[in-house]
């Protein structure tokens, strides 16, 4: 057998081996879709007063190896509350990329004091993710009463000082 014939058979063997192994390696690299939705703030707990709004920063990411398309953002809120997302939709998010989204949540004016669960949702054609936060609704009048109490104490203190040391 000549050298050219050995090279021919060796190359034929390599081509045959690649024809078997290449499709197997392509099949082994399964497409992975991994949409992430992460709160950028330090806590999952925010305070709000009736009729006011809070701003929450979110990071929408793609940790997979396939692009994610048509990502829509919305929230599951207590009745009457509203949420606005900027941007409200992400058309394309390539593998390994992230985008920051601003969410503005507003409570109703007559909402009862207490804690409320809010679900922030990112839904794409391929997958869906939910992030949860808790919002504590506090009465705005509470701080008015605290301020009035501090002012009353200051006035009473001045009156006592004037009565004790005044007109001598």
C-alpha positions in Angstrom: 0.0 0.0 0.0 1.4 3.4 -1.0 1.4 6.4 1.2 -1.3 8.2 -0.9 -3.6 5.1 -0.4 -3.0 5.3 3.4 -3.8 9.0 3.4 -6.9 8.3 1.4 -8.1 5.6 3.9 -7.2 7.8 6.9 -9.1 10.8 5.5 -12.0 8.6 4.7 -12.0 7.3 8.3 -11.8 10.8 9.7 -14.6 12.1 7.5 -16.8 9.1 8.5 -16.0 9.6 12.2 -16.9 13.3 11.9 -20.2 12.4 10.2 -21.1 10.4 13.2 -19.8 12.6 16.0 -20.7 16.1 14.7 -24.5 15.6 14.7 -24.1 14.1 18.2 -22.3 17.1 19.5 -24.9 19.4 17.9 -27.7 17.5 19.6 -25.8 17.6 22.9 -25.8 21.4 22.8 -29.5 21.8 23.6 -31.0 25.2 23.2 -31.4 26.7 26.6 -34.0 29.5 27.3 -33.4 31.2 30.6 -35.2 34.5 31.2 -34.3 36.2 34.5 -36.2 39.0 36.3 -34.3 40.6 39.2 -35.1 43.5 41.5 -32.2 45.9 41.5 -33.2 47.5 44.8 -31.8 46.2 48.1 -35.1 44.8 49.5 -38.3 43.1 48.4 -40.2 45.4 50.7 -41.2 49.0 50.0 -43.4 51.6 51.8 -46.0 53.7 50.1 -48.7 56.1 51.2 -52.2 56.1 49.6 -52.3 57.8 46.2 -48.6 58.0 45.8 -46.2 55.9 43.7 -43.0 54.0 44.2 -40.3 53.4 41.6 -38.8 49.9 41.3 -35.8 49.1 39.1 -35.8 45.7 37.4 -33.2 43.8 35.4 -34.5 41.6 32.7 -31.8 39.2 31.5 -31.2 36.3 29.2 -28.9 33.7 30.7 -29.6 31.1 28.0 -28.0 30.4 24.7 -31.0 31.3 22.5 -32.5 34.7 21.9 -35.7 35.6 23.7 -38.3 37.7 21.8 -41.3 39.8 22.5 -40.9 40.2 26.3 -44.0 41.9 27.8 -43.9 43.4 31.3 -46.9 43.7 33.5 -47.9 43.4 37.2 -50.5 41.5 39.2 -51.7 44.3 41.6 -54.4 44.9 44.2 -57.6 46.2 42.8 -57.4 49.8 41.5 -53.6 50.0 41.6 -51.7 50.8 38.4 -48.3 49.9 37.1 -46.3 51.5 34.3 -43.1 49.9 32.8 -40.5 51.8 30.9 -40.0 50.1 28.4 -43.2 48.1 28.6 -41.9 45.7 26.0 -38.5 44.3 24.9 -38.6 43.0 21.3 -35.3 41.1 21.4 -32.9 40.0 24.1 -29.8 38.1 22.9 -28.0 35.4 24.9 -26.1 36.9 27.8 -27.6 40.3 27.5 -29.6 42.3 30.1 -31.9 45.4 30.1 -32.9 47.6 32.9 -36.6 48.4 33.2 -38.2 51.1 35.4 -41.5 50.2 37.1 -43.8 52.8 38.6 -46.5 51.4 40.9 -49.3 53.7 42.2 -51.8 52.9 44.9 -55.4 54.1 45.0 -56.2 57.1 47.2 -58.6 55.2 49.4 -56.6 52.1 49.9 -56.6 50.5 53.3 -53.5 50.5 55.5 -51.6 47.2 55.4 -49.3 44.9 53.5 -49.9 44.0 49.8 -48.2 41.5 47.6 -47.2 42.6 44.1 -46.1 40.3 41.4 -44.0 41.7 38.6 -44.2 39.6 35.5 -42.0 39.3 32.4 -43.6 37.1 29.7 -42.0 36.2 26.4 -43.0 33.9 23.5 -40.7 31.3 24.9 -41.0 31.6 28.7 -42.3 33.5 31.7 -40.7 34.8 35.0 -42.3 36.4 38.1 -40.6 38.5 40.8 -42.5 39.2 44.1 -42.4 42.3 46.3 -44.3 43.4 49.3 -45.6 46.9 49.6 -46.6 48.3 53.0 -49.3 51.0 52.7 -48.9 53.5 55.5 -51.3 56.3 56.4 -50.1 59.7 55.4 -51.9 61.2 58.4 -49.6 59.3 60.8 -46.6 61.5 59.9 -48.9 64.6 60.1 -49.7 63.6 63.7 -46.1 63.0 64.5 -45.2 66.4 63.2 -48.0 68.1 65.1 -46.9 66.3 68.3 -43.3 67.5 67.9 -44.5 71.1 67.2 -46.8 71.0 70.2 -44.0 69.8 72.4 -41.7 72.6 71.1 -44.4 75.3 71.7 -45.1 73.9 75.2 -41.3 74.0 75.9 -41.1 77.7 74.9 -44.1 78.6 77.0 -42.6 76.9 80.1 -39.2 78.6 79.5 -41.0 82.0 79.1 -43.1 81.5 82.2 -40.1 80.4 84.3 -37.5 83.0 83.1 -39.5 85.7 81.4 -40.1 89.3 82.7 -37.7 89.3 85.6 
